[in-house]
Amino acid sequence: MPATPAWPPRSAPRLFVEAALGAGVAVPVDGNGAHYLISVMRIREGDTVLLFDGRAGEWAATAGQVRKRDLVLHCTQQTRPLESVPDFWLCAAPIRKGRIDLVAEKACELGVARLVPVLAERCVVDKVNADRLHAHLVEAAEQCGRTALPALAGLVPLAALLADWPQGRTLFFADETGGAPMRDAFAAHPGPAALLVGPEGGFAPAERALIRAHPSARPISLGPRILRAETAAIAATACWMAINGDWTSCETK
């Protein structure tokens, strides 16, 4: 007797939408989303698409009214509830285009709850294209199976970040001059946390002193080699997730 095929099919494309999802909701799709589904994925009427809106989990939807440039997706049932990610923020200085995009993409894949761009003295880039970063977060979430996007904060100066730092959240400071081994520091301070990573040239001495003086800051070592800013952000985030995050209890879906 042939096996019953999995439903919804694992091959079904995933799409982030702004519309609120729910049973019986019809979601019109046009623009880039429609191009992806119709021209790239070759969606036809009756095919299944997985949708998420960052609020209502993931929903299976059936394609209908498929035209050249738009279609309508009809929600049929919820396939997964809204996920709960570890309470971990990534506070990273903006770096050159392409590299900051990579940081945003990997932060989403690794399970970061909030991405905070931080302006430092030695930043080569002093602006952030929020729309582009949001687009990278969306694309990463669609690919990795997240049902909620990481929150994206506005660019904040380092001094303001520290002045308004929430009580009870550990701030792990990736200090290229040295600090405690990551494994030891992360294990010693479970609970809400954040990682602070500087720009290409690192933090200025006065900034480093300001960070180290903060009561929530815990300097950590980046190891024996000099790391690029994006490598430091991704590697340290992965280490935190392996020790205090949801990697130890996750199951393959």
SEMI-690866 format. One record per residue (C-alpha): residue number from 1; residue in three letters; x, y, z. Coordinates in nm, 2 decimals, m for minus. Layout:
N
<rec><num>NUM</num><residuo>Ala</residuo><east>X</east><north>Y</north><up>Z</up></rec>
...
***
This chain:
253
<rec><num>1</num><residuo>Met</residuo><east>0.00</east><north>0.00</north><up>0.00</up></rec>
<rec><num>2</num><residuo>Pro</residuo><east>0.16</east><north>0.33</north><up>m0.10</up></rec>
<rec><num>3</num><residuo>Ala</residuo><east>0.25</east><north>0.57</north><up>0.17</up></rec>
<rec><num>4</num><residuo>Thr</residuo><east>0.03</east><north>0.88</north><up>0.22</up></rec>
<rec><num>5</num><residuo>Pro</residuo><east>0.22</east><north>1.18</north><up>0.10</up></rec>
<rec><num>6</num><residuo>Ala</residuo><east>0.31</east><north>1.44</north><up>0.36</up></rec>
<rec><num>7</num><residuo>Trp</residuo><east>0.09</east><north>1.74</north><up>0.38</up></rec>
<rec><num>8</num><residuo>Pro</residuo><east>0.16</east><north>2.01</north><up>0.34</up></rec>
<rec><num>9</num><residuo>Pro</residuo><east>0.44</east><north>1.90</north><up>0.11</up></rec>
<rec><num>10</num><residuo>Arg</residuo><east>0.79</east><north>1.98</north><up>0.22</up></rec>
<rec><num>11</num><residuo>Ser</residuo><east>0.85</east><north>2.13</north><up>m0.13</up></rec>
<rec><num>12</num><residuo>Ala</residuo><east>0.58</east><north>2.39</north><up>m0.09</up></rec>
<rec><num>13</num><residuo>Pro</residuo><east>0.73</east><north>2.74</north><up>m0.12</up></rec>
<rec><num>14</num><residuo>Arg</residuo><east>0.71</east><north>2.97</north><up>0.19</up></rec>
<rec><num>15</num><residuo>Leu</residuo><east>0.62</east><north>3.34</north><up>0.17</up></rec>
<rec><num>16</num><residuo>Phe</residuo><east>0.61</east><north>3.62</north><up>0.42</up></rec>
<rec><num>17</num><residuo>Val</residuo><east>0.30</east><north>3.84</north><up>0.39</up></rec>
<rec><num>18</num><residuo>Glu</residuo><east>0.19</east><north>4.16</north><up>0.58</up></rec>
<rec><num>19</num><residuo>Ala</residuo><east>m0.17</east><north>4.06</north><up>0.59</up></rec>
<rec><num>20</num><residuo>Ala</residuo><east>m0.31</east><north>3.90</north><up>0.91</up></rec>
<rec><num>21</num><residuo>Leu</residuo><east>m0.35</east><north>3.53</north><up>0.86</up></rec>
<rec><num>22</num><residuo>Gly</residuo><east>m0.63</east><north>3.31</north><up>0.98</up></rec>
<rec><num>23</num><residuo>Ala</residuo><east>m0.88</east><north>3.04</north><up>0.88</up></rec>
<rec><num>24</num><residuo>Gly</residuo><east>m1.05</east><north>3.13</north><up>0.55</up></rec>
<rec><num>25</num><residuo>Val</residuo><east>m0.85</east><north>3.45</north><up>0.50</up></rec>
<rec><num>26</num><residuo>Ala</residuo><east>m0.78</east><north>3.53</north><up>0.13</up></rec>
<rec><num>27</num><residuo>Val</residuo><east>m0.45</east><north>3.69</north><up>0.07</up></rec>
<rec><num>28</num><residuo>Pro</residuo><east>m0.39</east><north>3.88</north><up>m0.26</up></rec>
<rec><num>29</num><residuo>Val</residuo><east>m0.03</east><north>3.86</north><up>m0.38</up></rec>
<rec><num>30</num><residuo>Asp</residuo><east>0.13</east><north>4.08</north><up>m0.64</up></rec>
<rec><num>31</num><residuo>Gly</residuo><east>0.47</east><north>4.24</north><up>m0.71</up></rec>
<rec><num>32</num><residuo>Asn</residuo><east>0.78</east><north>4.04</north><up>m0.62</up></rec>
<rec><num>33</num><residuo>Gly</residuo><east>0.59</east><north>3.78</north><up>m0.42</up></rec>
<rec><num>34</num><residuo>Ala</residuo><east>0.37</east><north>3.70</north><up>m0.72</up></rec>
<rec><num>35</num><residuo>His</residuo><east>0.67</east><north>3.69</north><up>m0.95</up></rec>
<rec><num>36</num><residuo>Tyr</residuo><east>0.85</east><north>3.44</north><up>m0.72</up></rec>
<rec><num>37</num><residuo>Leu</residuo><east>0.54</east><north>3.21</north><up>m0.70</up></rec>
<rec><num>38</num><residuo>Ile</residuo><east>0.42</east><north>3.23</north><up>m1.06</up></rec>
<rec><num>39</num><residuo>Ser</residuo><east>0.74</east><north>3.27</north><up>m1.26</up></rec>
<rec><num>40</num><residuo>Val</residuo><east>1.00</east><north>3.10</north><up>m1.04</up></rec>
<rec><num>41</num><residuo>Met</residuo><east>0.81</east><north>2.84</north><up>m0.85</up></rec>
<rec><num>42</num><residuo>Arg</residuo><east>0.55</east><north>2.78</north><up>m1.13</up></rec>
<rec><num>43</num><residuo>Ile</residuo><east>0.26</east><north>2.78</north><up>m0.89</up></rec>
<rec><num>44</num><residuo>Arg</residuo><east>m0.07</east><north>2.68</north><up>m1.04</up></rec>
<rec><num>45</num><residuo>Glu</residuo><east>m0.43</east><north>2.69</north><up>m0.91</up></rec>
<rec><num>46</num><residuo>Gly</residuo><east>m0.48</east><north>2.43</north><up>m0.64</up></rec>
<rec><num>47</num><residuo>Asp</residuo><east>m0.11</east><north>2.42</north><up>m0.54</up></rec>
<rec><num>48</num><residuo>Thr</residuo><east>m0.01</east><north>2.47</north><up>m0.17</up></rec>
<rec><num>49</num><residuo>Val</residuo><east>0.19</east><north>2.77</north><up>m0.04</up></rec>
<rec><num>50</num><residuo>Leu</residuo><east>0.30</east><north>2.81</north><up>0.32</up></rec>
<rec><num>51</num><residuo>Leu</residuo><east>0.25</east><north>3.16</north><up>0.46</up></rec>
<rec><num>52</num><residuo>Phe</residuo><east>0.36</east><north>3.34</north><up>0.77</up></rec>
<rec><num>53</num><residuo>Asp</residuo><east>0.30</east><north>3.70</north><up>0.89</up></rec>
<rec><num>54</num><residuo>Gly</residuo><east>0.51</east><north>3.71</north><up>1.20</up></rec>
<rec><num>55</num><residuo>Arg</residuo><east>0.21</east><north>3.71</north><up>1.43</up></rec>
<rec><num>56</num><residuo>Ala</residuo><east>m0.01</east><north>3.40</north><up>1.36</up></rec>
<rec><num>57</num><residuo>Gly</residuo><east>0.24</east><north>3.13</north><up>1.29</up></rec>
<rec><num>58</num><residuo>Glu</residuo><east>0.25</east><north>2.94</north><up>0.96</up></rec>
<rec><num>59</num><residuo>Trp</residuo><east>m0.05</east><north>2.87</north><up>0.75</up></rec>
<rec><num>60</num><residuo>Ala</residuo><east>m0.11</east><north>2.64</north><up>0.45</up></rec>
<rec><num>61</num><residuo>Ala</residuo><east>m0.29</east><north>2.82</north><up>0.17</up></rec>
<rec><num>62</num><residuo>Thr</residuo><east>m0.43</east><north>2.71</north><up>m0.16</up></rec>
<rec><num>63</num><residuo>Ala</residuo><east>m0.35</east><north>2.91</north><up>m0.48</up></rec>
<rec><num>64</num><residuo>Gly</residuo><east>m0.64</east><north>3.05</north><up>m0.67</up></rec>
<rec><num>65</num><residuo>Gln</residuo><east>m0.71</east><north>3.31</north><up>m0.94</up></rec>
<rec><num>66</num><residuo>Val</residuo><east>m0.35</east><north>3.27</north><up>m1.07</up></rec>
<rec><num>67</num><residuo>Arg</residuo><east>m0.28</east><north>3.53</north><up>m1.34</up></rec>
<rec><num>68</num><residuo>Lys</residuo><east>0.03</east><north>3.66</north><up>m1.51</up></rec>
<rec><num>69</num><residuo>Arg</residuo><east>0.12</east><north>3.91</north><up>m1.24</up></rec>
<rec><num>70</num><residuo>Asp</residuo><east>m0.09</east><north>3.83</north><up>m0.93</up></rec>
<rec><num>71</num><residuo>Leu</residuo><east>m0.28</east><north>3.55</north><up>m0.75</up></rec>
<rec><num>72</num><residuo>Val</residuo><east>m0.49</east><north>3.49</north><up>m0.44</up></rec>
<rec><num>73</num><residuo>Leu</residuo><east>m0.39</east><north>3.25</north><up>m0.16</up></rec>
<rec><num>74</num><residuo>His</residuo><east>m0.67</east><north>3.11</north><up>0.05</up></rec>
<rec><num>75</num><residuo>Cys</residuo><east>m0.56</east><north>3.00</north><up>0.40</up></rec>
<rec><num>76</num><residuo>Thr</residuo><east>m0.69</east><north>2.65</north><up>0.49</up></rec>
<rec><num>77</num><residuo>Gln</residuo><east>m0.52</east><north>2.55</north><up>0.82</up></rec>
<rec><num>78</num><residuo>Gln</residuo><east>m0.24</east><north>2.65</north><up>1.05</up></rec>
<rec><num>79</num><residuo>Thr</residuo><east>0.06</east><north>2.42</north><up>1.01</up></rec>
<rec><num>80</num><residuo>Arg</residuo><east>0.27</east><north>2.56</north><up>1.29</up></rec>
<rec><num>81</num><residuo>Pro</residuo><east>0.21</east><north>2.81</north><up>1.58</up></rec>
<rec><num>82</num><residuo>Leu</residuo><east>0.41</east><north>3.12</north><up>1.62</up></rec>
<rec><num>83</num><residuo>Glu</residuo><east>0.76</east><north>3.02</north><up>1.73</up></rec>
<rec><num>84</num><residuo>Ser</residuo><east>0.93</east><north>3.12</north><up>2.05</up></rec>
<rec><num>85</num><residuo>Val</residuo><east>1.29</east><north>3.22</north><up>2.00</up></rec>
<rec><num>86</num><residuo>Pro</residuo><east>1.56</east><north>3.27</north><up>2.27</up></rec>
<rec><num>87</num><residuo>Asp</residuo><east>1.57</east><north>3.62</north><up>2.42</up></rec>
<rec><num>88</num><residuo>Phe</residuo><east>1.89</east><north>3.72</north><up>2.25</up></rec>
<rec><num>89</num><residuo>Trp</residuo><east>1.98</east><north>4.04</north><up>2.08</up></rec>
<rec><num>90</num><residuo>Leu</residuo><east>2.26</east><north>4.11</north><up>1.83</up></rec>
<rec><num>91</num><residuo>Cys</residuo><east>2.39</east><north>4.46</north><up>1.86</up></rec>
<rec><num>92</num><residuo>Ala</residuo><east>2.63</east><north>4.52</north><up>1.57</up></rec>
<rec><num>93</num><residuo>Ala</residuo><east>2.80</east><north>4.82</north><up>1.42</up></rec>
<rec><num>94</num><residuo>Pro</residuo><east>2.70</east><north>4.88</north><up>1.06</up></rec>
<rec><num>95</num><residuo>Ile</residuo><east>2.97</east><north>4.76</north><up>0.81</up></rec>
<rec><num>96</num><residuo>Arg</residuo><east>3.01</east><north>4.77</north><up>0.44</up></rec>
<rec><num>97</num><residuo>Lys</residuo><east>2.72</east><north>4.68</north><up>0.21</up></rec>
<rec><num>98</num><residuo>Gly</residuo><east>2.70</east><north>4.31</north><up>0.16</up></rec>
<rec><num>99</num><residuo>Arg</residuo><east>2.86</east><north>4.22</north><up>0.49</up></rec>
<rec><num>100</num><residuo>Ile</residuo><east>2.59</east><north>4.38</north><up>0.71</up></rec>
<rec><num>101</num><residuo>Asp</residuo><east>2.34</east><north>4.21</north><up>0.48</up></rec>
<rec><num>102</num><residuo>Leu</residuo><east>2.51</east><north>3.88</north><up>0.56</up></rec>
<rec><num>103</num><residuo>Val</residuo><east>2.50</east><north>3.95</north><up>0.94</up></rec>
<rec><num>104</num><residuo>Ala</residuo><east>2.12</east><north>4.02</north><up>0.91</up></rec>
<rec><num>105</num><residuo>Glu</residuo><east>2.07</east><north>3.70</north><up>0.72</up></rec>
<rec><num>106</num><residuo>Lys</residuo><east>2.26</east><north>3.48</north><up>0.96</up></rec>
<rec><num>107</num><residuo>Ala</residuo><east>2.12</east><north>3.65</north><up>1.26</up></rec>
<rec><num>108</num><residuo>Cys</residuo><east>1.77</east><north>3.54</north><up>1.14</up></rec>
<rec><num>109</num><residuo>Glu</residuo><east>1.88</east><north>3.19</north><up>1.06</up></rec>
<rec><num>110</num><residuo>Leu</residuo><east>2.05</east><north>3.15</north><up>1.40</up></rec>
<rec><num>111</num><residuo>Gly</residuo><east>1.74</east><north>3.25</north><up>1.59</up></rec>
<rec><num>112</num><residuo>Val</residuo><east>1.82</east><north>3.61</north><up>1.71</up></rec>
<rec><num>113</num><residuo>Ala</residuo><east>1.52</east><north>3.78</north><up>1.85</up></rec>
<rec><num>114</num><residuo>Arg</residuo><east>1.63</east><north>4.14</north><up>1.78</up></rec>
<rec><num>115</num><residuo>Leu</residuo><east>1.89</east><north>4.31</north><up>1.56</up></rec>
<rec><num>116</num><residuo>Val</residuo><east>2.02</east><north>4.65</north><up>1.68</up></rec>
<rec><num>117</num><residuo>Pro</residuo><east>2.25</east><north>4.85</north><up>1.45</up></rec>
<rec><num>118</num><residuo>Val</residuo><east>2.50</east><north>5.05</north><up>1.67</up></rec>
<rec><num>119</num><residuo>Leu</residuo><east>2.69</east><north>5.36</north><up>1.56</up></rec>
<rec><num>120</num><residuo>Ala</residuo><east>3.05</east><north>5.37</north><up>1.68</up></rec>
<rec><num>121</num><residuo>Glu</residuo><east>3.33</east><north>5.61</north><up>1.63</up></rec>
<rec><num>122</num><residuo>Arg</residuo><east>3.52</east><north>5.40</north><up>1.38</up></rec>
<rec><num>123</num><residuo>Cys</residuo><east>3.23</east><north>5.30</north><up>1.16</up></rec>
<rec><num>124</num><residuo>Val</residuo><east>3.31</east><north>5.33</north><up>0.79</up></rec>
<rec><num>125</num><residuo>Val</residuo><east>2.93</east><north>5.32</north><up>0.73</up></rec>
<rec><num>126</num><residuo>Asp</residuo><east>2.72</east><north>5.56</north><up>0.94</up></rec>
<rec><num>127</num><residuo>Lys</residuo><east>2.38</east><north>5.48</north><up>0.79</up></rec>
<rec><num>128</num><residuo>Val</residuo><east>2.16</east><north>5.17</north><up>0.77</up></rec>
<rec><num>129</num><residuo>Asn</residuo><east>1.92</east><north>5.09</north><up>0.48</up></rec>
<rec><num>130</num><residuo>Ala</residuo><east>1.64</east><north>4.95</north><up>0.70</up></rec>
<rec><num>131</num><residuo>Asp</residuo><east>1.43</east><north>4.84</north><up>0.40</up></rec>
<rec><num>132</num><residuo>Arg</residuo><east>1.72</east><north>4.64</north><up>0.26</up></rec>
<rec><num>133</num><residuo>Leu</residuo><east>1.79</east><north>4.48</north><up>0.59</up></rec>
<rec><num>134</num><residuo>His</residuo><east>1.43</east><north>4.40</north><up>0.64</up></rec>
<rec><num>135</num><residuo>Ala</residuo><east>1.42</east><north>4.23</north><up>0.30</up></rec>
<rec><num>136</num><residuo>His</residuo><east>1.72</east><north>4.01</north><up>0.39</up></rec>
<rec><num>137</num><residuo>Leu</residuo><east>1.55</east><north>3.92</north><up>0.72</up></rec>
<rec><num>138</num><residuo>Val</residuo><east>1.23</east><north>3.82</north><up>0.53</up></rec>
<rec><num>139</num><residuo>Glu</residuo><east>1.42</east><north>3.61</north><up>0.27</up></rec>
<rec><num>140</num><residuo>Ala</residuo><east>1.62</east><north>3.43</north><up>0.55</up></rec>
<rec><num>141</num><residuo>Ala</residuo><east>1.30</east><north>3.36</north><up>0.74</up></rec>
<rec><num>142</num><residuo>Glu</residuo><east>1.13</east><north>3.22</north><up>0.43</up></rec>
<rec><num>143</num><residuo>Gln</residuo><east>1.43</east><north>2.99</north><up>0.37</up></rec>
<rec><num>144</num><residuo>Cys</residuo><east>1.51</east><north>2.87</north><up>0.72</up></rec>
<rec><num>145</num><residuo>Gly</residuo><east>1.15</east><north>2.81</north><up>0.84</up></rec>
<rec><num>146</num><residuo>Arg</residuo><east>1.11</east><north>3.08</north><up>1.09</up></rec>
<rec><num>147</num><residuo>Thr</residuo><east>0.75</east><north>3.19</north><up>1.16</up></rec>
<rec><num>148</num><residuo>Ala</residuo><east>0.85</east><north>3.53</north><up>1.31</up></rec>
<rec><num>149</num><residuo>Leu</residuo><east>1.09</east><north>3.79</north><up>1.19</up></rec>
<rec><num>150</num><residuo>Pro</residuo><east>1.36</east><north>3.93</north><up>1.42</up></rec>
<rec><num>151</num><residuo>Ala</residuo><east>1.27</east><north>4.28</north><up>1.54</up></rec>
<rec><num>152</num><residuo>Leu</residuo><east>1.48</east><north>4.54</north><up>1.36</up></rec>
<rec><num>153</num><residuo>Ala</residuo><east>1.57</east><north>4.84</north><up>1.57</up></rec>
<rec><num>154</num><residuo>Gly</residuo><east>1.68</east><north>5.18</north><up>1.43</up></rec>
<rec><num>155</num><residuo>Leu</residuo><east>2.04</east><north>5.29</north><up>1.43</up></rec>
<rec><num>156</num><residuo>Val</residuo><east>2.15</east><north>5.40</north><up>1.78</up></rec>
<rec><num>157</num><residuo>Pro</residuo><east>2.47</east><north>5.56</north><up>1.89</up></rec>
<rec><num>158</num><residuo>Leu</residuo><east>2.68</east><north>5.35</north><up>2.13</up></rec>
<rec><num>159</num><residuo>Ala</residuo><east>2.65</east><north>5.59</north><up>2.42</up></rec>
<rec><num>160</num><residuo>Ala</residuo><east>2.27</east><north>5.60</north><up>2.39</up></rec>
<rec><num>161</num><residuo>Leu</residuo><east>2.25</east><north>5.22</north><up>2.37</up></rec>
<rec><num>162</num><residuo>Leu</residuo><east>2.44</east><north>5.19</north><up>2.70</up></rec>
<rec><num>163</num><residuo>Ala</residuo><east>2.25</east><north>5.47</north><up>2.87</up></rec>
<rec><num>164</num><residuo>Asp</residuo><east>1.92</east><north>5.30</north><up>2.80</up></rec>
<rec><num>165</num><residuo>Trp</residuo><east>2.03</east><north>4.94</north><up>2.85</up></rec>
<rec><num>166</num><residuo>Pro</residuo><east>1.75</east><north>4.74</north><up>3.01</up></rec>
<rec><num>167</num><residuo>Gln</residuo><east>1.82</east><north>4.60</north><up>3.36</up></rec>
<rec><num>168</num><residuo>Gly</residuo><east>1.86</east><north>4.23</north><up>3.38</up></rec>
<rec><num>169</num><residuo>Arg</residuo><east>1.99</east><north>4.18</north><up>3.02</up></rec>
<rec><num>170</num><residuo>Thr</residuo><east>2.36</east><north>4.07</north><up>3.01</up></rec>
<rec><num>171</num><residuo>Leu</residuo><east>2.56</east><north>4.25</north><up>2.75</up></rec>
<rec><num>172</num><residuo>Phe</residuo><east>2.84</east><north>4.03</north><up>2.61</up></rec>
<rec><num>173</num><residuo>Phe</residuo><east>3.11</east><north>4.25</north><up>2.46</up></rec>
<rec><num>174</num><residuo>Ala</residuo><east>3.31</east><north>4.10</north><up>2.19</up></rec>
<rec><num>175</num><residuo>Asp</residuo><east>3.64</east><north>4.27</north><up>2.28</up></rec>
<rec><num>176</num><residuo>Glu</residuo><east>3.93</east><north>4.21</north><up>2.05</up></rec>
<rec><num>177</num><residuo>Thr</residuo><east>4.17</east><north>4.30</north><up>2.33</up></rec>
<rec><num>178</num><residuo>Gly</residuo><east>4.06</east><north>4.00</north><up>2.53</up></rec>
<rec><num>179</num><residuo>Gly</residuo><east>3.80</east><north>3.88</north><up>2.78</up></rec>
<rec><num>180</num><residuo>Ala</residuo><east>3.66</east><north>3.56</north><up>2.94</up></rec>
<rec><num>181</num><residuo>Pro</residuo><east>3.63</east><north>3.26</north><up>2.71</up></rec>
<rec><num>182</num><residuo>Met</residuo><east>3.29</east><north>3.26</north><up>2.55</up></rec>
<rec><num>183</num><residuo>Arg</residuo><east>3.19</east><north>2.92</north><up>2.68</up></rec>
<rec><num>184</num><residuo>Asp</residuo><east>3.26</east><north>3.01</north><up>3.04</up></rec>
<rec><num>185</num><residuo>Ala</residuo><east>3.10</east><north>3.36</north><up>3.01</up></rec>
<rec><num>186</num><residuo>Phe</residuo><east>2.78</east><north>3.23</north><up>2.84</up></rec>
<rec><num>187</num><residuo>Ala</residuo><east>2.74</east><north>2.94</north><up>3.09</up></rec>
<rec><num>188</num><residuo>Ala</residuo><east>2.79</east><north>3.17</north><up>3.39</up></rec>
<rec><num>189</num><residuo>His</residuo><east>2.52</east><north>3.42</north><up>3.27</up></rec>
<rec><num>190</num><residuo>Pro</residuo><east>2.21</east><north>3.25</north><up>3.14</up></rec>
<rec><num>191</num><residuo>Gly</residuo><east>1.89</east><north>3.44</north><up>3.08</up></rec>
<rec><num>192</num><residuo>Pro</residuo><east>1.81</east><north>3.75</north><up>2.86</up></rec>
<rec><num>193</num><residuo>Ala</residuo><east>2.13</east><north>3.85</north><up>2.68</up></rec>
<rec><num>194</num><residuo>Ala</residuo><east>2.28</east><north>4.05</north><up>2.39</up></rec>
<rec><num>195</num><residuo>Leu</residuo><east>2.61</east><north>4.05</north><up>2.20</up></rec>
<rec><num>196</num><residuo>Leu</residuo><east>2.78</east><north>4.37</north><up>2.11</up></rec>
<rec><num>197</num><residuo>Val</residuo><east>3.02</east><north>4.37</north><up>1.81</up></rec>
<rec><num>198</num><residuo>Gly</residuo><east>3.21</east><north>4.67</north><up>1.68</up></rec>
<rec><num>199</num><residuo>Pro</residuo><east>3.30</east><north>4.79</north><up>1.33</up></rec>
<rec><num>200</num><residuo>Glu</residuo><east>3.58</east><north>4.69</north><up>1.10</up></rec>
<rec><num>201</num><residuo>Gly</residuo><east>3.84</east><north>4.89</north><up>1.30</up></rec>
<rec><num>202</num><residuo>Gly</residuo><east>3.70</east><north>4.79</north><up>1.64</up></rec>
<rec><num>203</num><residuo>Phe</residuo><east>3.58</east><north>5.02</north><up>1.92</up></rec>
<rec><num>204</num><residuo>Ala</residuo><east>3.79</east><north>5.33</north><up>2.00</up></rec>
<rec><num>205</num><residuo>Pro</residuo><east>3.97</east><north>5.31</north><up>2.34</up></rec>
<rec><num>206</num><residuo>Ala</residuo><east>3.73</east><north>5.55</north><up>2.50</up></rec>
<rec><num>207</num><residuo>Glu</residuo><east>3.43</east><north>5.35</north><up>2.38</up></rec>
<rec><num>208</num><residuo>Arg</residuo><east>3.59</east><north>5.03</north><up>2.51</up></rec>
<rec><num>209</num><residuo>Ala</residuo><east>3.64</east><north>5.18</north><up>2.85</up></rec>
<rec><num>210</num><residuo>Leu</residuo><east>3.27</east><north>5.30</north><up>2.85</up></rec>
<rec><num>211</num><residuo>Ile</residuo><east>3.15</east><north>4.96</north><up>2.76</up></rec>
<rec><num>212</num><residuo>Arg</residuo><east>3.36</east><north>4.78</north><up>3.02</up></rec>
<rec><num>213</num><residuo>Ala</residuo><east>3.24</east><north>5.02</north><up>3.29</up></rec>
<rec><num>214</num><residuo>His</residuo><east>2.88</east><north>4.93</north><up>3.23</up></rec>
<rec><num>215</num><residuo>Pro</residuo><east>2.74</east><north>4.71</north><up>3.50</up></rec>
<rec><num>216</num><residuo>Ser</residuo><east>2.57</east><north>4.47</north><up>3.25</up></rec>
<rec><num>217</num><residuo>Ala</residuo><east>2.88</east><north>4.43</north><up>3.03</up></rec>
<rec><num>218</num><residuo>Arg</residuo><east>3.08</east><north>4.11</north><up>3.02</up></rec>
<rec><num>219</num><residuo>Pro</residuo><east>3.39</east><north>4.12</north><up>2.79</up></rec>
<rec><num>220</num><residuo>Ile</residuo><east>3.44</east><north>3.80</north><up>2.60</up></rec>
<rec><num>221</num><residuo>Ser</residuo><east>3.74</east><north>3.67</north><up>2.40</up></rec>
<rec><num>222</num><residuo>Leu</residuo><east>3.71</east><north>3.61</north><up>2.03</up></rec>
<rec><num>223</num><residuo>Gly</residuo><east>3.98</east><north>3.35</north><up>2.03</up></rec>
<rec><num>224</num><residuo>Pro</residuo><east>4.34</east><north>3.35</north><up>1.91</up></rec>
<rec><num>225</num><residuo>Arg</residuo><east>4.28</east><north>3.50</north><up>1.56</up></rec>
<rec><num>226</num><residuo>Ile</residuo><east>4.17</east><north>3.83</north><up>1.43</up></rec>
<rec><num>227</num><residuo>Leu</residuo><east>3.81</east><north>3.80</north><up>1.30</up></rec>
<rec><num>228</num><residuo>Arg</residuo><east>3.62</east><north>4.02</north><up>1.06</up></rec>
<rec><num>229</num><residuo>Ala</residuo><east>3.33</east><north>4.20</north><up>1.22</up></rec>
<rec><num>230</num><residuo>Glu</residuo><east>3.07</east><north>3.99</north><up>1.05</up></rec>
<rec><num>231</num><residuo>Thr</residuo><east>3.26</east><north>3.67</north><up>1.14</up></rec>
<rec><num>232</num><residuo>Ala</residuo><east>3.27</east><north>3.77</north><up>1.51</up></rec>
<rec><num>233</num><residuo>Ala</residuo><east>2.90</east><north>3.84</north><up>1.51</up></rec>
<rec><num>234</num><residuo>Ile</residuo><east>2.80</east><north>3.52</north><up>1.35</up></rec>
<rec><num>235</num><residuo>Ala</residuo><east>3.04</east><north>3.29</north><up>1.54</up></rec>
<rec><num>236</num><residuo>Ala</residuo><east>2.97</east><north>3.44</north><up>1.89</up></rec>
<rec><num>237</num><residuo>Thr</residuo><east>2.59</east><north>3.42</north><up>1.82</up></rec>
<rec><num>238</num><residuo>Ala</residuo><east>2.62</east><north>3.05</north><up>1.72</up></rec>
<rec><num>239</num><residuo>Cys</residuo><east>2.82</east><north>2.98</north><up>2.04</up></rec>
<rec><num>240</num><residuo>Trp</residuo><east>2.55</east><north>3.15</north><up>2.26</up></rec>
<rec><num>241</num><residuo>Met</residuo><east>2.28</east><north>2.95</north><up>2.09</up></rec>
<rec><num>242</num><residuo>Ala</residuo><east>2.46</east><north>2.63</north><up>2.14</up></rec>
<rec><num>243</num><residuo>Ile</residuo><east>2.50</east><north>2.70</north><up>2.52</up></rec>
<rec><num>244</num><residuo>Asn</residuo><east>2.20</east><north>2.91</north><up>2.62</up></rec>
<rec><num>245</num><residuo>Gly</residuo><east>1.98</east><north>2.90</north><up>2.32</up></rec>
<rec><num>246</num><residuo>Asp</residuo><east>1.74</east><north>2.65</north><up>2.16</up></rec>
<rec><num>247</num><residuo>Trp</residuo><east>1.99</east><north>2.44</north><up>1.98</up></rec>
<rec><num>248</num><residuo>Thr</residuo><east>2.02</east><north>2.18</north><up>2.25</up></rec>
<rec><num>249</num><residuo>Ser</residuo><east>1.65</east><north>2.09</north><up>2.25</up></rec>
<rec><num>250</num><residuo>Cys</residuo><east>1.56</east><north>2.13</north><up>1.89</up></rec>
<rec><num>251</num><residuo>Glu</residuo><east>1.44</east><north>1.84</north><up>1.68</up></rec>
<rec><num>252</num><residuo>Thr</residuo><east>1.46</east><north>1.81</north><up>1.30</up></rec>
<rec><num>253</num><residuo>Lys</residuo><east>1.13</east><north>1.89</north><up>1.14</up></rec>
***
